[in-house]
């Protein structure tokens, strides 16, 4: 088994992913209880775009050792397959197991960003077609996923076009508050960053 594992490592270093896969698969046939081998093969499958096969190995890992890391791996593969909703579900399940799981939080943030981007694109199209009510609804959905100064401003303009000036003013205020809060966070980060003089 160790000989096959070592050969697989050598082949991967040489860029021979398919040959590495063959070696790892042989190792699994001899030692099917070793979970690390499935993780390695999953990684190799992903390298060459065999996501269905990678997903099978990731699910084996989850069955053997349920963890936020296993769920994050499945979420990443599903996202590579374009299955955003299923991927989102897995990342959320991982966060429910461990709210501090970095890969789950990163994955969920990535999905939220993609979803918000899709909504903003549709909202912009509705705005350009003078469908202001639909545009405002889509901006609202995007804000619920990824609030930002820009989105509040866009919705404010859309609401203004509908004559909803009070709601529009509220959004302009939110945009300003969001901008100030972001500025405070950046200032705090700058203060926390060690100065070059403190290292002298």
GROMACS elastic network, one bead per residue, 0.5 to 0.9 nm:
[ bonds ]
;  ai    aj funct       b0    kb
    1     4     6  0.52503   500
    1     5     6  0.62748   500
    1     6     6  0.86971   500
    1    24     6  0.88193   500
    1    26     6  0.79265   500
    1    27     6  0.50614   500
    1    28     6  0.81855   500
    1    30     6  0.66903   500
    1    31     6  0.72273   500
    2     6     6  0.60589   500
    2     7     6  0.84537   500
    2    27     6  0.77549   500
    3     6     6  0.52221   500
    3     7     6  0.61361   500
    3     8     6  0.85580   500
    3    23     6  0.88705   500
    3    27     6  0.85694   500
    4     7     6  0.50352   500
    4     8     6  0.60561   500
    4     9     6  0.86919   500
    4    20     6  0.88331   500
    4    22     6  0.89044   500
    4    23     6  0.51374   500
    4    24     6  0.64619   500
    4    25     6  0.88559   500
    4    26     6  0.69784   500
    4    27     6  0.58064   500
    5     8     6  0.50311   500
    5     9     6  0.63558   500
    5    10     6  0.87608   500
    5    20     6  0.85464   500
    5    23     6  0.66127   500
    5    24     6  0.60584   500
    5    26     6  0.89317   500
    5    27     6  0.66217   500
    5    37     6  0.84672   500
    6     9     6  0.51166   500
    6    10     6  0.63052   500
    6    11     6  0.86826   500
    6    23     6  0.86906   500
    7    10     6  0.50714   500
    7    11     6  0.61324   500
    7    12     6  0.85942   500
    7    19     6  0.89216   500
    7    20     6  0.71013   500
    7    23     6  0.66259   500
    7    24     6  0.85970   500
    8    11     6  0.51496   500
    8    12     6  0.61705   500
    8    13     6  0.86459   500
    8    16     6  0.88821   500
    8    17     6  0.83492   500
    8    19     6  0.71665   500
    8    21     6  0.69021   500
    8    22     6  0.77780   500
    8    23     6  0.52219   500
    8    24     6  0.60682   500
    9    12     6  0.51999   500
    9    13     6  0.62355   500
    9    14     6  0.87056   500
    9    20     6  0.67933   500
   10    13     6  0.51760   500
   10    14     6  0.63586   500
   10    15     6  0.87797   500
   10    16     6  0.85742   500
   10    20     6  0.77244   500
   11    14     6  0.50662   500
   11    15     6  0.63173   500
   11    17     6  0.65781   500
   11    18     6  0.84702   500
   11    19     6  0.62801   500
   11    20     6  0.51240   500
   11    21     6  0.88877   500
   11    23     6  0.88303   500
   12    16     6  0.52518   500
   12    17     6  0.51913   500
   12    18     6  0.84309   500
   12    19     6  0.78722   500
   12    20     6  0.56140   500
   12    21     6  0.86371   500
   12    44     6  0.84038   500
   13    16     6  0.74024   500
   13    17     6  0.85407   500
   14    17     6  0.82306   500
   15    18     6  0.88271   500
   15    20     6  0.87841   500
   16    19     6  0.54822   500
   16    20     6  0.62390   500
   16    21     6  0.87520   500
   17    21     6  0.61164   500
   17    22     6  0.87356   500
   17    44     6  0.64595   500
   17    45     6  0.84287   500
   17    47     6  0.76486   500
   17    48     6  0.75015   500
   18    22     6  0.63802   500
   18    23     6  0.88478   500
   18    44     6  0.80200   500
   18    45     6  0.86274   500
   18    48     6  0.81861   500
   19    22     6  0.51158   500
   19    23     6  0.65050   500
   19    24     6  0.88414   500
   20    23     6  0.52001   500
   20    24     6  0.62922   500
   20    25     6  0.86017   500
   20    41     6  0.86377   500
   20    44     6  0.77781   500
   21    24     6  0.51598   500
   21    25     6  0.60253   500
   21    26     6  0.85492   500
   21    40     6  0.88865   500
   21    41     6  0.63431   500
   21    44     6  0.65136   500
   21    45     6  0.76852   500
   22    25     6  0.51575   500
   22    26     6  0.62489   500
   22    27     6  0.86988   500
   23    26     6  0.51429   500
   23    27     6  0.62970   500
   23    28     6  0.87596   500
   24    28     6  0.61902   500
   24    29     6  0.86446   500
   24    37     6  0.67288   500
   24    38     6  0.83798   500
   24    40     6  0.76860   500
   24    41     6  0.63906   500
   25    28     6  0.50068   500
   25    29     6  0.62401   500
   25    30     6  0.87921   500
   25    37     6  0.82793   500
   25    38     6  0.86832   500
   25    41     6  0.74293   500
   26    29     6  0.50814   500
   26    30     6  0.65334   500
   26    31     6  0.86949   500
   27    30     6  0.52370   500
   27    31     6  0.60348   500
   27    32     6  0.78300   500
   27    37     6  0.75622   500
   28    33     6  0.78266   500
   28    34     6  0.74149   500
   28    37     6  0.63957   500
   28    38     6  0.75234   500
   29    32     6  0.56905   500
   31    34     6  0.59968   500
   31    37     6  0.86106   500
   32    35     6  0.76922   500
   32    37     6  0.81741   500
   32    38     6  0.86023   500
   33    37     6  0.87731   500
   34    37     6  0.58650   500
   34    38     6  0.75026   500
   35    38     6  0.53666   500
   35    39     6  0.65840   500
   35    40     6  0.88946   500
   35    60     6  0.81466   500
   35    61     6  0.63537   500
   35    64     6  0.76672   500
   35    65     6  0.86740   500
   36    39     6  0.50251   500
   36    40     6  0.62502   500
   36    41     6  0.86795   500
   36    61     6  0.84872   500
   37    40     6  0.50655   500
   37    41     6  0.61681   500
   37    42     6  0.84867   500
   38    41     6  0.50542   500
   38    42     6  0.59460   500
   38    43     6  0.85508   500
   38    54     6  0.89035   500
   38    57     6  0.55352   500
   38    58     6  0.73868   500
   38    60     6  0.75961   500
   38    61     6  0.70441   500
   39    42     6  0.50469   500
   39    43     6  0.63086   500
   39    44     6  0.87976   500
   39    54     6  0.88080   500
   39    57     6  0.68924   500
   39    58     6  0.68775   500
   39    61     6  0.71564   500
   40    43     6  0.51424   500
   40    44     6  0.64072   500
   40    45     6  0.87748   500
   41    45     6  0.61122   500
   41    46     6  0.85963   500
   41    54     6  0.73822   500
   41    57     6  0.73795   500
   42    45     6  0.51275   500
   42    46     6  0.63084   500
   42    47     6  0.87784   500
   42    50     6  0.89786   500
   42    51     6  0.84713   500
   42    53     6  0.73634   500
   42    55     6  0.73020   500
   42    56     6  0.81659   500
   42    57     6  0.56185   500
   42    58     6  0.64818   500
   43    46     6  0.52471   500
   43    47     6  0.64484   500
   43    54     6  0.71480   500
   44    47     6  0.50927   500
   44    48     6  0.68671   500
   44    49     6  0.88656   500
   44    50     6  0.86198   500
   44    54     6  0.79826   500
   45    48     6  0.55873   500
   45    49     6  0.62645   500
   45    51     6  0.64865   500
   45    52     6  0.86180   500
   45    53     6  0.65420   500
   45    54     6  0.52555   500
   45    55     6  0.89906   500
   46    50     6  0.56997   500
   46    51     6  0.57051   500
   46    53     6  0.84469   500
   46    54     6  0.60613   500
   46    77     6  0.77255   500
   46    80     6  0.89022   500
   47    50     6  0.76874   500
   47    51     6  0.89470   500
   48    51     6  0.83863   500
   49    52     6  0.86800   500
   49    54     6  0.86760   500
   49    80     6  0.88236   500
   50    53     6  0.56108   500
   50    54     6  0.62670   500
   50    55     6  0.87523   500
   51    55     6  0.59321   500
   51    56     6  0.86063   500
   51    77     6  0.64041   500
   51    78     6  0.79923   500
   51    80     6  0.75763   500
   51    81     6  0.67515   500
   52    55     6  0.50909   500
   52    56     6  0.64648   500
   52    57     6  0.89891   500
   52    77     6  0.85330   500
   52    81     6  0.83797   500
   53    56     6  0.51735   500
   53    57     6  0.66027   500
   53    58     6  0.87428   500
   54    57     6  0.52941   500
   54    58     6  0.61858   500
   54    59     6  0.86798   500
   54    74     6  0.87166   500
   54    77     6  0.73700   500
   55    59     6  0.60997   500
   55    60     6  0.86205   500
   55    73     6  0.86276   500
   55    74     6  0.63772   500
   55    77     6  0.64836   500
   55    78     6  0.77246   500
   56    59     6  0.51929   500
   56    60     6  0.63873   500
   56    61     6  0.88617   500
   57    60     6  0.50381   500
   57    61     6  0.64204   500
   57    62     6  0.87792   500
   58    61     6  0.50773   500
   58    62     6  0.63315   500
   58    63     6  0.87686   500
   58    70     6  0.67862   500
   58    71     6  0.83438   500
   58    73     6  0.66912   500
   58    74     6  0.59234   500
   58    77     6  0.86459   500
   59    63     6  0.61618   500
   59    64     6  0.85991   500
   59    70     6  0.78970   500
   59    71     6  0.85938   500
   59    74     6  0.71432   500
   60    63     6  0.51469   500
   60    64     6  0.62427   500
   60    65     6  0.85060   500
   61    64     6  0.52197   500
   61    65     6  0.58805   500
   61    66     6  0.74658   500
   61    70     6  0.64494   500
   62    65     6  0.51826   500
   62    67     6  0.68470   500
   62    69     6  0.88062   500
   62    70     6  0.53216   500
   62    71     6  0.68940   500
   62    74     6  0.85529   500
   63    66     6  0.60265   500
   65    70     6  0.76481   500
   66    69     6  0.83450   500
   66    70     6  0.65349   500
   66    71     6  0.77060   500
   67    70     6  0.52734   500
   67    71     6  0.64039   500
   67    72     6  0.86141   500
   67    94     6  0.70288   500
   67    97     6  0.71300   500
   67    98     6  0.83544   500
   68    71     6  0.50603   500
   68    72     6  0.60104   500
   68    73     6  0.86136   500
   68    90     6  0.89343   500
   68    91     6  0.80340   500
   68    93     6  0.74967   500
   68    95     6  0.67052   500
   68    96     6  0.82104   500
   68    97     6  0.59191   500
   68    98     6  0.61588   500
   68    99     6  0.88635   500
   68   101     6  0.65173   500
   68   103     6  0.85342   500
   68   104     6  0.71848   500
   69    73     6  0.62242   500
   69    74     6  0.87515   500
   69    94     6  0.71646   500
   69   101     6  0.73145   500
   69   102     6  0.89147   500
   69   103     6  0.72485   500
   69   104     6  0.75874   500
   70    73     6  0.51135   500
   70    74     6  0.64098   500
   70    75     6  0.86352   500
   70    94     6  0.80505   500
   71    74     6  0.51273   500
   71    75     6  0.60865   500
   71    76     6  0.86296   500
   71    90     6  0.55625   500
   71    91     6  0.63883   500
   71    92     6  0.88456   500
   71    93     6  0.71062   500
   71    94     6  0.54097   500
   71   104     6  0.77497   500
   72    76     6  0.61219   500
   72    77     6  0.86726   500
   72    87     6  0.86343   500
   72    90     6  0.67253   500
   72    91     6  0.56331   500
   72    93     6  0.88388   500
   72    94     6  0.63451   500
   72    95     6  0.89394   500
   72   101     6  0.84328   500
   72   102     6  0.89997   500
   72   103     6  0.58938   500
   72   104     6  0.50911   500
   72   105     6  0.88311   500
   72   107     6  0.74142   500
   73    76     6  0.51578   500
   73    77     6  0.63614   500
   73    78     6  0.86894   500
   73    90     6  0.89048   500
   73    91     6  0.88945   500
   73   103     6  0.81636   500
   73   104     6  0.85868   500
   74    77     6  0.51975   500
   74    78     6  0.61408   500
   74    79     6  0.85588   500
   74    87     6  0.72924   500
   74    90     6  0.68929   500
   74    91     6  0.83907   500
   75    78     6  0.51646   500
   75    79     6  0.61365   500
   75    80     6  0.86692   500
   75    83     6  0.89856   500
   75    84     6  0.86008   500
   75    86     6  0.74283   500
   75    88     6  0.67954   500
   75    89     6  0.78066   500
   75    90     6  0.52432   500
   75    91     6  0.57268   500
   75   104     6  0.78886   500
   75   107     6  0.73095   500
   75   108     6  0.88089   500
   76    79     6  0.51108   500
   76    80     6  0.63027   500
   76    81     6  0.87424   500
   76    87     6  0.68409   500
   76    90     6  0.89792   500
   76    91     6  0.85081   500
   76   103     6  0.86935   500
   76   104     6  0.88065   500
   76   107     6  0.68498   500
   77    80     6  0.50085   500
   77    81     6  0.63157   500
   77    82     6  0.87766   500
   77    83     6  0.87993   500
   77    87     6  0.78101   500
   78    82     6  0.63761   500
   78    83     6  0.52287   500
   78    84     6  0.69289   500
   78    85     6  0.88293   500
   78    86     6  0.67610   500
   78    87     6  0.51299   500
   78    88     6  0.88740   500
   78    90     6  0.89087   500
   79    83     6  0.53632   500
   79    84     6  0.54440   500
   79    85     6  0.86081   500
   79    86     6  0.81247   500
   79    87     6  0.55400   500
   79    88     6  0.83124   500
   79   107     6  0.86031   500
   79   111     6  0.81104   500
   80    83     6  0.75018   500
   80    84     6  0.87238   500
   81    84     6  0.83045   500
   82    85     6  0.89054   500
   82    87     6  0.86052   500
   83    86     6  0.56574   500
   83    87     6  0.60475   500
   83    88     6  0.86188   500
   84    88     6  0.59587   500
   84    89     6  0.86180   500
   84   111     6  0.67335   500
   84   114     6  0.89302   500
   84   115     6  0.85995   500
   85    88     6  0.50823   500
   85    89     6  0.63428   500
   85    90     6  0.88618   500
   85   111     6  0.86728   500
   86    89     6  0.51367   500
   86    90     6  0.64741   500
   86    91     6  0.88634   500
   87    90     6  0.52454   500
   87    91     6  0.63541   500
   87    92     6  0.87147   500
   87   107     6  0.83981   500
   87   108     6  0.83262   500
   87   111     6  0.81706   500
   88    91     6  0.52015   500
   88    92     6  0.61910   500
   88    93     6  0.86186   500
   88   107     6  0.78634   500
   88   108     6  0.60984   500
   88   111     6  0.67477   500
   88   112     6  0.85753   500
   89    92     6  0.52075   500
   89    93     6  0.61941   500
   89    94     6  0.86762   500
   90    93     6  0.50274   500
   90    94     6  0.62031   500
   90    95     6  0.86963   500
   90   104     6  0.82723   500
   91    94     6  0.50065   500
   91    95     6  0.62582   500
   91    96     6  0.86374   500
   91   103     6  0.82778   500
   91   105     6  0.72057   500
   91   106     6  0.89518   500
   91   107     6  0.65778   500
   91   108     6  0.59088   500
   92    95     6  0.50112   500
   92    96     6  0.61472   500
   92    97     6  0.86945   500
   92   104     6  0.72338   500
   92   105     6  0.83387   500
   92   108     6  0.72718   500
   93    96     6  0.50377   500
   93    97     6  0.64731   500
   93    98     6  0.87573   500
   93   104     6  0.87060   500
   94    97     6  0.51393   500
   94    98     6  0.61837   500
   94    99     6  0.75737   500
   94   101     6  0.72631   500
   94   104     6  0.60340   500
   94   105     6  0.87141   500
   95   100     6  0.69743   500
   95   101     6  0.62980   500
   95   104     6  0.61115   500
   95   105     6  0.70217   500
   96    99     6  0.59326   500
   97   101     6  0.85132   500
   98   101     6  0.55236   500
   98   104     6  0.88170   500
   99   102     6  0.85611   500
   99   104     6  0.83641   500
   99   105     6  0.78819   500
  100   103     6  0.89592   500
  100   104     6  0.82552   500
  100   105     6  0.74650   500
  101   104     6  0.54367   500
  101   105     6  0.62638   500
  101   106     6  0.86286   500
  102   105     6  0.52481   500
  102   106     6  0.59812   500
  102   107     6  0.84113   500
  103   106     6  0.50558   500
  103   107     6  0.58826   500
  103   108     6  0.84490   500
  104   107     6  0.50918   500
  104   108     6  0.60717   500
  104   109     6  0.85128   500
  105   108     6  0.51658   500
  105   109     6  0.60802   500
  105   110     6  0.85491   500
  106   109     6  0.51374   500
  106   110     6  0.61790   500
  106   111     6  0.87549   500
  107   110     6  0.50718   500
  107   111     6  0.63247   500
  107   112     6  0.86728   500
  108   111     6  0.51102   500
  108   112     6  0.61187   500
  108   113     6  0.85389   500
  109   112     6  0.50652   500
  109   113     6  0.61082   500
  109   114     6  0.86464   500
  109   146     6  0.88361   500
  110   113     6  0.51158   500
  110   114     6  0.62823   500
  110   115     6  0.86604   500
  111   114     6  0.50543   500
  111   115     6  0.60558   500
  111   116     6  0.84558   500
  112   115     6  0.50899   500
  112   116     6  0.59866   500
  112   117     6  0.84310   500
  112   142     6  0.88711   500
  112   145     6  0.58165   500
  112   146     6  0.67546   500
  113   116     6  0.51513   500
  113   117     6  0.60274   500
  113   118     6  0.86484   500
  113   145     6  0.75829   500
  113   146     6  0.66580   500
  114   117     6  0.50545   500
  114   118     6  0.62626   500
  114   119     6  0.87162   500
  115   118     6  0.52082   500
  115   119     6  0.63321   500
  115   120     6  0.87185   500
  115   142     6  0.75323   500
  115   145     6  0.77026   500
  115   146     6  0.89886   500
  116   119     6  0.50767   500
  116   120     6  0.61151   500
  116   121     6  0.85986   500
  116   139     6  0.86353   500
  116   141     6  0.76637   500
  116   143     6  0.75172   500
  116   144     6  0.86011   500
  116   145     6  0.61284   500
  116   146     6  0.63387   500
  117   120     6  0.51313   500
  117   121     6  0.62011   500
  117   122     6  0.87243   500
  117   142     6  0.75375   500
  118   121     6  0.52104   500
  118   122     6  0.64079   500
  118   123     6  0.86512   500
  118   142     6  0.84614   500
  119   122     6  0.51613   500
  119   123     6  0.60277   500
  119   124     6  0.85770   500
  119   138     6  0.58118   500
  119   139     6  0.69055   500
  119   141     6  0.72089   500
  119   142     6  0.57419   500
  120   124     6  0.59965   500
  120   125     6  0.85289   500
  120   135     6  0.86703   500
  120   138     6  0.68680   500
  120   139     6  0.61528   500
  120   141     6  0.88930   500
  120   142     6  0.64279   500
  120   151     6  0.81986   500
  121   124     6  0.52177   500
  121   125     6  0.63781   500
  121   126     6  0.88130   500
  122   125     6  0.51141   500
  122   126     6  0.62954   500
  122   127     6  0.86504   500
  122   135     6  0.76288   500
  122   138     6  0.72010   500
  122   139     6  0.88780   500
  123   126     6  0.50936   500
  123   127     6  0.61345   500
  123   128     6  0.86368   500
  123   131     6  0.89730   500
  123   132     6  0.86782   500
  123   134     6  0.72216   500
  123   136     6  0.71675   500
  123   137     6  0.79572   500
  123   138     6  0.52660   500
  123   139     6  0.60196   500
  124   127     6  0.50017   500
  124   128     6  0.61475   500
  124   129     6  0.85979   500
  124   135     6  0.68153   500
  124   138     6  0.89549   500
  124   139     6  0.86566   500
  124   154     6  0.88314   500
  125   128     6  0.51327   500
  125   129     6  0.62708   500
  125   130     6  0.87213   500
  125   131     6  0.85684   500
  125   135     6  0.78489   500
  126   129     6  0.50501   500
  126   130     6  0.62941   500
  126   132     6  0.66402   500
  126   133     6  0.85513   500
  126   134     6  0.64717   500
  126   135     6  0.51389   500
  126   136     6  0.89207   500
  126   138     6  0.88839   500
  127   131     6  0.54571   500
  127   132     6  0.53976   500
  127   133     6  0.85749   500
  127   134     6  0.80162   500
  127   135     6  0.54435   500
  127   136     6  0.83650   500
  127   158     6  0.72096   500
  128   131     6  0.74810   500
  128   132     6  0.86083   500
  129   132     6  0.81507   500
  130   133     6  0.87229   500
  130   135     6  0.85266   500
  130   161     6  0.89424   500
  131   134     6  0.57151   500
  131   135     6  0.61702   500
  131   136     6  0.88225   500
  132   136     6  0.60741   500
  132   137     6  0.86498   500
  132   158     6  0.56471   500
  132   159     6  0.73411   500
  132   161     6  0.69608   500
  132   162     6  0.66735   500
  133   136     6  0.52327   500
  133   137     6  0.64313   500
  133   138     6  0.88526   500
  133   158     6  0.76776   500
  133   159     6  0.78444   500
  133   162     6  0.73878   500
  134   137     6  0.51408   500
  134   138     6  0.63264   500
  134   139     6  0.86955   500
  135   138     6  0.52424   500
  135   139     6  0.62023   500
  135   140     6  0.86002   500
  135   155     6  0.79126   500
  135   158     6  0.69946   500
  136   139     6  0.50827   500
  136   140     6  0.60928   500
  136   141     6  0.86885   500
  136   154     6  0.84650   500
  136   155     6  0.56528   500
  136   156     6  0.85313   500
  136   158     6  0.59924   500
  136   159     6  0.67364   500
  137   140     6  0.50851   500
  137   141     6  0.63912   500
  137   142     6  0.87939   500
  137   155     6  0.87550   500
  138   141     6  0.50739   500
  138   142     6  0.62740   500
  138   143     6  0.86386   500
  139   143     6  0.60985   500
  139   144     6  0.86597   500
  139   151     6  0.66325   500
  139   152     6  0.80851   500
  139   154     6  0.75190   500
  139   155     6  0.59948   500
  140   143     6  0.50604   500
  140   144     6  0.63080   500
  140   145     6  0.89058   500
  140   151     6  0.84064   500
  140   152     6  0.85936   500
  140   155     6  0.74051   500
  141   144     6  0.51919   500
  141   145     6  0.67287   500
  141   146     6  0.89397   500
  142   145     6  0.52618   500
  142   146     6  0.61050   500
  142   147     6  0.71815   500
  142   151     6  0.77187   500
  143   146     6  0.51292   500
  143   148     6  0.69745   500
  143   151     6  0.64659   500
  143   152     6  0.74649   500
  144   147     6  0.62591   500
  146   151     6  0.87180   500
  147   150     6  0.84913   500
  147   151     6  0.67012   500
  147   152     6  0.75219   500
  147   178     6  0.86376   500
  148   151     6  0.53310   500
  148   152     6  0.64109   500
  148   153     6  0.86787   500
  148   175     6  0.72921   500
  148   178     6  0.68279   500
  148   179     6  0.83681   500
  149   152     6  0.53397   500
  149   153     6  0.62420   500
  149   154     6  0.87227   500
  149   172     6  0.87058   500
  149   174     6  0.75417   500
  149   176     6  0.71130   500
  149   177     6  0.83235   500
  149   178     6  0.56805   500
  149   179     6  0.61140   500
  150   153     6  0.51064   500
  150   154     6  0.61723   500
  150   155     6  0.86977   500
  150   175     6  0.72104   500
  151   155     6  0.61501   500
  151   156     6  0.84433   500
  151   175     6  0.80458   500
  152   155     6  0.51952   500
  152   156     6  0.60542   500
  152   157     6  0.87422   500
  152   168     6  0.89318   500
  152   171     6  0.53717   500
  152   172     6  0.66742   500
  152   173     6  0.87898   500
  152   174     6  0.67130   500
  152   175     6  0.53719   500
  152   178     6  0.89380   500
  153   157     6  0.63452   500
  153   158     6  0.86914   500
  153   168     6  0.85454   500
  153   171     6  0.65517   500
  153   172     6  0.59283   500
  153   174     6  0.85524   500
  153   175     6  0.61266   500
  154   157     6  0.52880   500
  154   158     6  0.63276   500
  154   159     6  0.86996   500
  154   171     6  0.88708   500
  155   159     6  0.60196   500
  155   160     6  0.84091   500
  155   168     6  0.73013   500
  155   171     6  0.70741   500
  155   172     6  0.88478   500
  156   159     6  0.51292   500
  156   160     6  0.60593   500
  156   161     6  0.86579   500
  156   164     6  0.88744   500
  156   165     6  0.83551   500
  156   167     6  0.73224   500
  156   169     6  0.68394   500
  156   170     6  0.78434   500
  156   171     6  0.52565   500
  156   172     6  0.61016   500
  157   161     6  0.62776   500
  157   162     6  0.88468   500
  157   168     6  0.67680   500
  157   171     6  0.89624   500
  157   172     6  0.88254   500
  158   161     6  0.51641   500
  158   162     6  0.66633   500
  158   163     6  0.89758   500
  158   164     6  0.87867   500
  158   168     6  0.78562   500
  159   162     6  0.51247   500
  159   163     6  0.64843   500
  159   164     6  0.51956   500
  159   165     6  0.68029   500
  159   166     6  0.88638   500
  159   167     6  0.67943   500
  159   168     6  0.52829   500
  159   171     6  0.89806   500
  160   164     6  0.53346   500
  160   165     6  0.52882   500
  160   166     6  0.85682   500
  160   167     6  0.80760   500
  160   168     6  0.55701   500
  160   169     6  0.84255   500
  161   164     6  0.74381   500
  161   165     6  0.85522   500
  162   165     6  0.81137   500
  163   166     6  0.87038   500
  163   168     6  0.86276   500
  164   167     6  0.56548   500
  164   168     6  0.61304   500
  164   169     6  0.87457   500
  165   169     6  0.59973   500
  165   170     6  0.85361   500
  166   169     6  0.51854   500
  166   170     6  0.63635   500
  166   171     6  0.88605   500
  167   170     6  0.50441   500
  167   171     6  0.64296   500
  167   172     6  0.88365   500
  168   171     6  0.51487   500
  168   172     6  0.63642   500
  168   173     6  0.87233   500
  169   172     6  0.50171   500
  169   173     6  0.62301   500
  169   174     6  0.86320   500
  170   173     6  0.50875   500
  170   174     6  0.62508   500
  170   175     6  0.86858   500
  171   175     6  0.60793   500
  171   176     6  0.86045   500
  172   175     6  0.50488   500
  172   176     6  0.63576   500
  172   177     6  0.87057   500
  173   176     6  0.51637   500
  173   177     6  0.62107   500
  173   178     6  0.85651   500
  174   178     6  0.59789   500
  174   179     6  0.84867   500
  175   178     6  0.50544   500
  175   179     6  0.61655   500
  175   180     6  0.86961   500
  176   179     6  0.50154   500
  176   180     6  0.62153   500
  176   181     6  0.85984   500
  177   180     6  0.51160   500
  177   181     6  0.60853   500
  177   182     6  0.85274   500
  178   181     6  0.51318   500
  178   182     6  0.61302   500
  178   183     6  0.85818   500
  179   182     6  0.51780   500
  179   183     6  0.62255   500
  179   184     6  0.87572   500
  180   184     6  0.62456   500
  180   185     6  0.87190   500
  181   184     6  0.50656   500
  181   185     6  0.62799   500
  181   186     6  0.86970   500
  182   185     6  0.51293   500
  182   186     6  0.62544   500
  182   187     6  0.86339   500
  183   186     6  0.51707   500
  183   187     6  0.61675   500
  183   188     6  0.86235   500
  184   187     6  0.50844   500
  184   188     6  0.61483   500
  184   189     6  0.86154   500
  185   188     6  0.50870   500
  185   189     6  0.61915   500
  185   190     6  0.86522   500
  186   189     6  0.50305   500
  186   190     6  0.62035   500
  186   191     6  0.86832   500
  187   190     6  0.50608   500
  187   191     6  0.62819   500
  187   192     6  0.87180   500
  188   191     6  0.50931   500
  188   192     6  0.62460   500
  188   193     6  0.86815   500
  189   192     6  0.50929   500
  189   193     6  0.61759   500
  190   193     6  0.51760   500
  190   194     6  0.83060   500
  191   194     6  0.75967   500
  191   195     6  0.85911   500
  192   195     6  0.88180   500
  194   197     6  0.82774   500
  194   198     6  0.67057   500
  194   199     6  0.79146   500
  195   198     6  0.53562   500
  195   199     6  0.71556   500
  196   199     6  0.55317   500
  196   200     6  0.71092   500
  197   200     6  0.53663   500
